[in-house]
Amino acid sequence: MEHVNLRDVPIPASRIGLGTWAIGGYQWGGADDDVSVRTIHAALDLGINLIDTAPAYGFGHSEEVVGRAIAERGQRDRVVLATKVGLERRGDALFRNGTRRQILEEIELSLSRLRTDYIDLYQVHWPDPQTPYEETAAALLELQREGKIRAIGVSNYPIDAMLRFRTVAPIASAQPPLNLFERQAEADILPWCRDNGVATLTYGALCRGLLSGAIDEKTEFLGDDLRRVDPKFQPPRFAQYLDAVRRLERFARDRYGRSVLALAVRWVLDQPGVSVALWGARRPEELAPMKELMGWSLDDEARAHIDAVLAQTVHDPVGPEFMAPPERPAAEGERSAA
């Protein structure tokens, strides 16, 4: 396993992190908690020591499952536990809320669900334009000084917001989306983080499973699965992305003797400025390709071929914007503070 150092985190973090959104069940067609716990244990056995979760994943359920898995395994001090803050639940909806009050309430709930007295990396899930970024930063700095969190991170933050945030509190990491199909971070977030000493935990390496090689035209997405509303999984785009995956699968096998999944994750790990690639799984067998990821890199010719495949197949690309939660309804007379 490759490792990286994160500011204010005392142990090196694995460059593959386990993403646990699907383990929360909600928006992923449900999940089996016992299987999820075994998946987390399997990840730890493989050398993945960074576990990323959030209260938004199943309205706290993902955190509960992660907390149970770590408690059953023990050795909490060997796990880099990352979670998030700043989304307020109203019914079955989530709204951005980065106020000090929201943060101080959420930290206690997360610590309880995770069965721990500290969080290694505490990340603001989405920027809240209705709250000054400085207020959000000050609240996290307060938690850091109290010892409830070790490192401060942000997720889905633009550069201007990070600049303001950093005037109050240090940013150890940023978490943007990044995969072969969603590459905006290449142009702005990754270079800025690299130049400013900020680590990155990129999410969505497999693009909601598209790059796993396990999805085809016959795959059904049931219940509340968010892929039922993901534009990439709707015609005519779905056929374009599947064509790209098939061509990349052939290339990965012919050139490297590896799967398209390994190619996709290795591509993320090889991007300048990427510290950790988050990889979502909810069954132990989904982690089997781990052995394909380490000990090799893509060369310039391979990267050029990948770019050519995408240009030839995906004629109507779309990003992950559909996943962004809305701003909370403003009280009468309230204006944006950002």
N, C-alpha and C positions, 0 to 999 in steps of 0.2 A: 504494500500500500504506500502511496505517496502521501506526504504530510506537508502542512503549512502552518506557520505561526500566526495567530490572530492577536492583535493588540489587547492586552489586559486579560487574556486567557492563558492560564499557566501551563497547559499541556498542548502539544502540537495536535492540530485537527487533521483528520483524514481528508484528502482532496475529493473523495466521494462522500457526500452526506446523504443520509436517508431522509427523504421527504415524506411526510405523513399526512398529507391532505386527504388522500383516499381512505386512510385508516379511520378518519373521522366518520366515514359512512355517508354523510349528507352530501348531495350533489355527485355522488359516485355510485349510486345504486345500492348503498348499504355495505356493511362489512361485518366479518366474524371476528369478535374481539380475541378469542383464543388463537385464531390463525394470525391475527395482527401481532400479538405478543410473540408468537414463534418467529414471525418475520423480523421483528426488531432484534430478537436474540440471534437469529441467523446473520443479520447484518453485523452485529457486534463480533460474532465468531469469525467473520470474514475480514475484520480489521476496520470496519466503518465505525468510528467513534463519535461522529457528529450526527446528532439527531435533530432535525428541524421540524417544529410543529407550530401551532397557533391556536388561540381560543376560537378563531373563526372556523376552524376545521371541525365541523360537526357540533358547533356551538359548545366547545369545550371537551367534546368526547375524545378527540385525538389526544389532547393533553392527558386525559385520564388514562387512556390506554398506554401511552408512553410512560407515564408515571408508574403504572402497574408493572410494565415490562422491566423497567430499570430497578424497581424495588425488588422484584423477584430475582433478578440477576445479581444485584449487589454491585459493589465497586463503582459507586456513583462518581467518585473522584477521577475515574478513567473515562468518563463520558463528557463530551462537549454538548451541553444541552442548550439548544437555541429555541426560543419561542418569540412571540410577537405581541403587540399591544396597539390599541388605537382604533378598534372597530367596535361600535356600540350596537348591541342587538335591540331591535324593536320588532317584536313578533318573530317572524321568520325572515326578517330583512336585516342587513348590516349596513351601517352608515359610518362614515369616517368621523372620528372624534379623538383629537389629540390633546384635549384639555388636561390640565394637571389633575383635576378631580377624577376624570376617567382613568388615567394612568395609575393613580394611587389605589383605585378600587380594583382594577384588573390585576395588578401585581399580586395581591393577596389571593385572588381566586386561582391564578396560574400556579403559584407556589403550592397551594393546597392540592390542586388536581395533579400536579407533577410529583407530589410527595417529596419535596425538597425544600431547603431553606435558602437556596440561592440559584440563580439562573446564570449560566455562563455567558450567553449572548442574548440580549434583550433588544428586539428590533421593532421600530415603528412600522406597522404593516403597510399603511398608505399615508401619504401626506394629507393633512387636513387644512384646506385653504381658509377655513373659518377660524382657525386658531393660530396665533403667531407661532412660527416654527421655534422661536426662542423660548416660548412657554413650554412647548413639548420637550425641548432639549433640557431645560432647567429641571423639569420633573424627573427625567431619566438620570440626570447628574445627581439629583438628590437620592435616588434609589441606589446609585453606584456608591455614593459616599456612606450610605447606611449598610452596605455589604449585601443587599438583596440581589444585586446583579453585578456581574464582573465587567462585561464589555457592553458598549452601546452600539447598536446598528440601526440602519434605516433600510426600508424596502420600498421599491417603486418610486423612489425620490428623484426628481430632476436635479440637475446640478445647481441651479439657483437656490433651491430649497436646502441642499446640503451646505452650501456656502453660508447661509444664514444660521443653520443649525450649529455649524462648527464654531461660530463666534461665542457659543455658550458651553457646548459640551463636545468632547472628542468623539469622532466617528470611527469605530473599529472596522466596520464593514458596511457594504451596500449590497442589496439583493435585487438585481434586475432580472427580467426574463431573458433567456438566451438559449437558442437551439438553432439547428440548421435552417429552420423555416421562420424564425423570429429573431432578427439579427440587429435591431436598432441599437442595442447597447454597444455593439462594435464601434459605432461612429462617435459616441459621446461618453457614456457612463464608464466604460472600461478604460479608455485613455485617461479620463480625469482621475479615476481611482488610482490608476497606475502611477500617475504623476504626483499624486497627493498622499501616497502611502496608506490608502484605504483598501482593505481586502475586499474581495467580492465573493458572494455566495450566489451563483446564478441558478435560477430555477427553471423548470420545464424542459430539462435536457432531452426528453423523449416526446415533447410536444403533445401532452395528453395521450400518450401511447401511440401516436401516429408513426413514430420512428422506432417502435419496438419490433416491427416486422410481424406482429401478431394480428393486425387489423386488415380486413379486406372489405370488399363491397357487401358481403353477407353479414358482417358483424352488426349485431343489434345492440343499441344502447337503451336500457330500460329505466323505468321509474324516473328519478330525479337526476339522472346522469347529465352533467352539464354539457356533454358532447352532443346532446340533442339540440342545443342552441348554439354551439360553437360554429362560427361560419366556415371553419376549415372542414367540418364534417358534413357540410351541406352541398348539394349540387349547385353549379358545376365544379366548384373548387375541390370537392372530395376526390373526384376522379383524377384531377391534376396532381394532388399531393400523393395519392396512392401510386400513380405512375412514377413519380420521383422516387418514392421509397423502393419500388421494385428495381429501378435502375441502380440505385445506390446499393441495394442488397447484392446485386450481381457484381458490382464493382468491389464491394467489401470482400466477397468470397474469392473473386479472381485475383485481386491484388494482395490481400492480406490473409486470406483463409479465415476471416472473422465475419460476424453477423453485422447487419446494418445497425443494430442497437449499439454494438461496440464502436462502430465507426462514428455514430452520432455523438456518443458520450466522449470519445477520444477527441473529436473535433472541438467540443466545448473545452475540455481540459487543456488543449493546445493553444487556445486563444490567448494572446498577450493580455495580462491583467486579470485573468480568471484564477481565483484562489481555490474555490471549491465548486464542484458541480453537484447540485442536488438531484437525486434520482428517486422517484417515487416508486414504492412497491407495497403490496398488501398481502402477498403470499410468499413464503420462503423460496419456492422454485423460481420466482421472478428475479431472484438475485443470482441465479446460476451463472449468467454471463459475466459476473465480476472477474472471473479468471481471464477473460479476453481483453480487459481494459488496460492492464499495466505492462510496462516494459517495452512500449513502442510509441511511435509518434507518426503523424502524417507529414509527408514532405510537401514541397511547393507544388509538385506535379499533381499530387493527389488532391490538394486543396483546389487547384485550378479545375480539375476534372469535376469535382463536386459542384463548384460554382456553375460550370457549363451545364451540368445535368439540371440544376434548378432553373437556369435561364431557359432551357428547352422545354421544361415540363410545367412549371408553375407560372401561368400567364396572368393570373388574377390573385396575387398574394394578398394576404390579410394578416394583421398582427393579433396580439392577445388582448386588444382593448376591451373586448366584450366582458372581460373578467373584472374590470375595475368597479369597485363599489361606489355608490353615489355619495355626494355630500349629504350630511344630515339636514333635514328641513330646518331652516333658520327661524329663530324666534322673531317676532315682529320687531322691526327696527334693527335687527342684527345684520351686520355687513361683513364681508370677507376681511379677515385680518392679515392675510398673507400677502 
